[in-house]
Amino acid sequence: MNTYFISGLGADQRIFSRLKLSEKITVIHIDWIDPHKNESLEAYAERLSQIIDTSRPFALVGVSFGGMIAVEMAKRLKPVATIIISSTMLSSHLPGLYRFAGKFKLLKFIPAKFLKASNKLTQHYFFGTKSSNEKILLNRIIEDTDPHFLKWAIGSILSWRNKTVPERIYHIHGTQDKILYARIAKPDFVINNGTHFMVYQNAKQISGIIDQLILNNGTENLTPLAKND
């Protein structure tokens, strides 16, 4: 089945490089496109979704910011299954600080280059990188990030207003996520000690969950041990 993968804010397909999925799943990575001035997350997702072949069954997998994009795509395109990792389905589940910053439009006072620099200084704590390989990978992803895209993306998250949970959507989250820690959210699959970088760190476990959900076409025939493991 065609499965479209959407990376996190500023990241790219390298974040998915350790996933080992069934041969029945055709992995298609979605590249970011340039946002329009003052474009909303919803409008951006609509434009990005135009590359998806809806003539055949497909699934969506999104990480972090990419998960929010996947939510908006799923509302329009009706995929067989949508899987969001280290992300959120509803804007009300964003951390309170994010919603406060969005309400008072605090981001406009922060230069784009500063956002990128501060991200590099705090990456190990917030992303939860542990090994030298993980730190090197995250450094490279951050270095390759366009600061203006980064600022737009953060702004689009802060102004996102979604109250709709699409059908056949599944949420995988880690207990040690320090970026999108939603206490009121109820993930379908909880990764113990999983960080915001867990799609890379816990790739084997997450690969198994993705395989189950997609190969079962979003049905409830899941292995009990996979749920909330």
N, C-alpha and C positions, 0 to 999 in steps of 0.2 A: 504494500500500500504506500502511496506517496505520502510522505510525512515531512512537513515544512518546519524547519528549526529556526527560531528567532533568538538571537543572542541578547545579552544584557546591554545596559546603557554604555555606549561607546565601545563595547567589545565586538568580537567577531567569532567566526566558527571555531577558533582555537579552543574556546571554552568547552566545546563538545568533543574534543579530540580523543578523550579516553572512554567514551561510550562504546560499548560493544553490543550491537543490536542484531536481532534476527535478520537473516537474509531476505525474509519476506517484507521487510520494511525498506523502502527506498528513501534514503535521506536526501533532502533538498535544503540547502542553506539559503536563507533569504538575506541579501545584502541590504544595508541601509541606503536610503535615497536622501537627497538633500531636502530638508523641511522648508516649507514656504514661510515667509515672515508672519509671525503671530499665529502660526497654524496650531490647531488643537491636536491632542493625542488622537482623538476620534477621527478627525479628518485625515491625519497622517496615516493611520491604520487603514482607512478606506483606500487611499491611493496605493499603499504598499500591497494591499490584497489583490490588486489587479494582475499580479504575476502568477497567482495561484490558478491551477487548472481545476475548475469546478465541474468538469464534464465527467470526472470519475471520483470514486470515494477517496477522501484524503483526511489526514489528521494534522493537528498543529501542536508544536512543543515550543514553549517560550520560557526564557529564564529572566527573572528580575524585571527590568523595564520591558523586555521582550514578552514577558508573560502578560503584561497589561495590554500590549499591542495585540497579542493573541486573543485576549478576552474581547476586544473590540472587533476583531476579525470574525470571531466565532458568532457574535451577535448577528452578523450580516450573512455569513457564508454557510453556516450549519455543517461544520465538519463532523465526521464520524466520532471523533474524540478530540478534546483539547486538553493538553497537560501543561500546567504552569508550575514552575519550579522556583523556589525562593522569591515568590512574587505575591500578588494579591488579586482577588477577583473584584473587590468593591473598593471604591475610593474611601469609604468610611472606615476601612481597615488599615489605612495608611497611619503611620505613627503620628501622634498628636502634634509633634514639632513640625512635621511636614505640612500638616493642614493649617497650622498657625502661620507658617511662612508663606503659604499660598494665599491665605486670606488677606494678609497685609502686604503681599507682593514684595517681599524682602529681597528676592533674587535679583531684581533689577539694579540693586545697589552694589552687586558683586561682579567684578570683571571676570570675563570668561577664562582668562589665563590663570587667575587666582584659583578658580574652581578646580582646574586641572592640577595645579601645583599642590593644593591642599589635599586632593585625593591621593596623590603619591605619598604624602607625609603620613597619612592615616591608614593606608591600605592594609597593613598587616593586622591592625586591631579590628577594623570594621569588616574586612573581607574574610579574615580568619585564615590567611595563608600560613602554612607551617613549614613545609620543606623548601629547600633552596630552589628546586625546580618550579614550585608553585609561585614563589616570589619573583623569579625571573619571568615567568609567563605573564603574571599580572603587570609587572613593570613594562613589558613590551606592549601589552594591550593598552595601557594608559598612555605610553609614549605615542602610540599610533592613533590616539583619539583626537578628533578635531575639537578644539575647545569651544567653538561656536555651536557645534552639534550638541556637545555636552551640556552647555547652558540651556539651549532650547529644550532638550530632552528633560532636564531637571524641572524646568518651568512648566512643561506640559504635564508632568506628574503632579506638581503642586496644584495645578488648576483642573486636574481631571475630576470629573463628576460622573461616576457610574454607580447605578443602583440595581443593575440587572445581572443576574447570574445566568450565563448561557446554559443550554442543555448539554449534557454529556461532557462536563468539564471536571477535571480532577486537579487537586492541589497537593504538591509535595513540598514540605517545608522542614527546615532543620531547627532543632531546639536551641542552637547557639548562633542563630542569625542575628547580627547586630545592626543590619541595615533596614530590613523590612520585618521587624519583630511585631507581629500583630497578636496581642494577647486574646482579642475577642474572635479572631479567626479560628475556624475549625478545619484544619487541613485533613485531606483524605488519607494521606500517608505522612507520617512523622519520622524523620531521620534523627535518631538520637545523636547528640553532639554535632549535628550537621551545621555547617557555617554557610555564609552567603556564597562561598566558593565550592559548595558540596557537589555540584554537578560534575566537577573535575575531581574532587577528593573522594567522593563516594560513588564513583562512576559505575562500578559493578552492581551495587544495590539499586541505583536509579535506573540502570539499563534494564534490569529485571522487571521493574515496575512498568516502565514504558512498553516493553514487549507485551506484558500481560494486557495492558489497557488497549493497545492498538490491535493486537492480534485477536482479541475478543470483541473487537468493534465496539468498545464502550459498554459491553454487557457487564453483568455482575458476577461472572464466573471467574472470580479472582482467588488466588491461593491465600488462605487465611493468614499465613505467616507474613505475607507482604504488607498487609494493611496495618498501618500504625506501628511498623517495626522500627 
